[in-house]
Amino acid sequence: MKRILLMLTGGTICSFVNSEGFKEAEINKAAPLLIDNFNKNSTDGIEVDFDVEATLNILSENMTIDKWNVLLKVLSKLKWDDYSGIIIAHGTDTLAFTASLLSIVLAGCKVPVFMVSSNFDLSDKRANGNENFKAAVELITKGVVPNVYVTYKNSDGITYLHKGSEITQCQNYTWNFYSKNMLDYKVFNQFQINKIDREMILNQIESLKNNVLMLEPYVGIDYSVYNFQQKKAVLHGLFHSSTACAEISSDGDIIDNSSVRYMMNICKEKGIEFYIAPFERELLAEEAMYSSTGILLRHGAIPMVGMTKEACYTKLLVAYSIFTDKKKIEEFLKEEINGEMIY
């Protein structure tokens, strides 16, 4: 009989309507419901012994660095050899960020780790949570290669398997998740993934530090309002053409508050590294990139190449939580840890 650890963190998959009519996480009620539904609906005669770990009890929009540290602490103390796999019940709002983080720190894990969530609470007939959970259990029992994954049923009726290092945040007005190499979980053996032979980075982390500021560009952004207290790095997002506003005033001297160069100058004064993403690999070898992108690179912006923004952010968090030496940080960021450099 397979033994699986079910870790509960909250989210819609662990939520129930309270007396005031609001959905609220209640993990103690969620575990038996998930397990019972699996046992009733398993079609392959799979027998599984579940252990349950009550890790967090939050809606995932309330995830913080401190709460991530709680999750990582529990994972660091696990006896991995006791289990065939681990399933983490998690909300959809921050799912991709947590999956990206775990794909970095758990690279080299001995058993597969699945994150499962639900678009509606489990009492709702529209909910896909039970199917997402069932898919994760099936993949563990069938011997999927140890790594970090997400199983999630989209509105097209297909339950997809995603690599944790590739999945991106669910967009507004939809319940669907996407990743570059997503596929129907029933043909999981087509996933091109090899077992990673390395010690988990998790074992090097005392705790994540909230020292990376992440920003998204928009028309009219005012960089003068941002606080850089206790920050070691800035991750600045880019428009789809790998661009951001780099204009200066017409007299060629004063830099407007809406120019990225305004923030870059502040970062330079404070000794804060400035990263930009997502950045296409081809741009580094392309002569005709946009002038605004060229300006950013000439003034010291560091491109994070070929990764999702979620992966860029969490990889930076890990780097600046483990290392203080600039060269070691640079080497870590350039190293492909777990298939995160996909574009």
Secondary structure, DSSP 8 states (H G I E B T S, - for coil): -EEEEEEEEESGGGEEE-TTS-EEE-HHHHHHHHHHHHHHH-SS---EEEEEEEEEEE-GGG--HHHHHHHHHHHHT--GGG-SEEEEE--STTHHHHHHHHHHHTTT-SS-EEEE--SS-TTSTT--HHHHHHHHHHHHHTT--SSEEEEEE-TTS-EEEEETTT-B---TT----B-TT-EEGGGGGG-------S--GGGG-S-----EEEE---TT--GGG---TT--EEEEE--TTS-------TTSSS--TTSHHHHHHHHHHHT-EEEEEEE-GGGGG-TT--HHHHHHHHTT-EEEES--HHHHHHHHHHHHHH---HHHHHHHHHS-SSS----
